[in-house]
Amino acid sequence: MSRSNIIPSIDEFRLPKFDFEPWSTGCSVYSQGTDEAEKALIDFNECVSESVEDWSSEKKLFAVSICFLIVLNSAIASSLPGGAVFYTADYFHVTEEQQYALPISVFLIGYVFGPLLFSPLSEVYGRRIIMIMTFVGYTAFTLGCAMAPTWPALLVFRFLVGLCAAAPYTLGGGICADLYSNAAHRGLAIMVLMIVLNVGPASGPIIAGFVSPASWRRKYWVALMLAGVSFIPLLFLPETYGPVLHARRARAARSWVGKSVKPTPLVSNKQSLAKTLSVALIRPFRMFSEPIVLATSLFMAMVYAIFYLFFEAYPIIFGGVYQMNTGVSALAFIPMPIGACLDIIIVMWWERYLERAKARNAPWALNEEYRRMPLACIGGPLCALSLFWLGWSARPTTHWIIPMLAGIPYGMGIEIIFMALTSYLSDGYGTLTASALASAAIMRSTLGALLPLLAQPMYGALGVSWASSLLGFVTLVMAVVPFLLLKFGGRLRRSSKLCRQVIEKKEGLEGQV
């Protein structure tokens, strides 16, 4: 097997010194060595090219489809105990209802730490090896959940499953960005990824609701079967991360020229890995000092946490008010992914409308805030509407389909909020996008782990109507964030040192054109 086909180990992975920008596909000259005598000039057109840009559409579709499949596993696992956790609690003699939310909450705690660990590791080792290794861990710890002897053991395994499941959750967007440099194609891939992240959690309680009455362990066996089916195509996932592919390209070039010259090491691998990890652990927390990052993270965290609170609230509403069994009551989650799919129509219409406005040089269309923020302005009121609808229509005298349909506007709202604000952070922070998105991930996973713990006491004390209304009022307050950013976002970006660098770079490129 050619060494160019092998994933580089940590000891081998060292980016060579290039006399060109390594992400360019049209380069022809490669140089390496420590002095002029050791340098070798190589025509890359004569070497084997391994750039994602050269892949066929079919190969890109194959890679991104595998990514979506692994993300689906992660998303389903996140909510798998929801709606049927009391079968597990009865088995382990857990009597405190507040503990019913713990299997989901500890999973989401894993989502807090996973991005901090796996994102920098993927920048050293590449996407493929991290996806495979973490999926092996995910499968093993899911088996641990299925065979857990005690309640604390189950919670430990759920945390470890969440930690490993955070890898595809974190790297999915990066793989889409690796594969599609075209903004329209990349946007479509991200949109499908967001839908998968909505469909997965809605599917978990349905699976659990129908299989848990026979045994609470069966839902984890179902997850294991899905993991087993998914693992086979995962083995064929090609590497998509540019620096790893260019390192392979450099080795192929050295092999072609018939000599092996050690590239100039910029830093030692241990120092590089340690520095990468330290930056990844510290910088996301520093990013909270950015008003834009803090505001958008809080807004996304609130709607995300309420989404996971539904996995505790829906059994109370549809199981308590309408006396549905666990399987049937879990079907109430179906309208949410339907709403998420409807967002495709809205986003495609907005993209077309925005392009027409740019074509006629409308001043507002050139404003960065107007590219995505109007979509987020729609999302907040949709989520609030859903909560009021759910709270005041869930009555024994009202048909069950009425409160169930309240999931459609929430699915639309949360999907469009995430798509708009994620794109806004990416556009605003440039090379620091990963840190900005990691900050948002930390915030939403933390709140997502904590808020479901309040579901049982809140709905017990306030009742369905006022508990849902309280969440609706909080969502309405947070819904002003995109409106404020629409008005003051440009000023905030210009006052931010980090955003100003991105703005100056864009203006410089436009000046060259």
ABEGO torsion letter per residue (X at the ends): XBAAABBBBAAABBBBBBABBAABAABABBBBEABAAABBBBBAAABBBBBAAABBAAAAAAAAAAAAAAAAAAAAAAAAABGAAAAAAAAAGBABAAAAAAAAAAAAAAAAAAAAAAAAAAAAAEAAAAAAAAAAAAAAAAAAAAABABAAAAAAAAAAAAAAAAAAAAAAAAAAAAABABAAAAAAAAAAAAAAAAAAAAAAAAAAAAAAAABAAAAAAAAAAAAAAAAAAAAABBBABAAAAAAAAAAAAAAAAGBBBBBBBABBAAAAAAAAAAAAAAAAAAAAABAAAAAAAAAAAAAAAAAAAAAAAAAAAAAAAAGBBAAAAAAAAAAAAAAAAAAAAAAAAAAAAAAAAAAAGBAAAABAAAAAAAAAAAAAAAAAAAAAAAAAABBAABBAAAAAAAAAAAAAAAAAAAAAAAAAAAAAAEAAAAAAAAAAAAAAAAAAAAAAAAAAAAAAAAEAAAAAAAAAAAAAAAAAAAAAAAAAAAAAAAABAAAAAAAAAAAAAAAAX
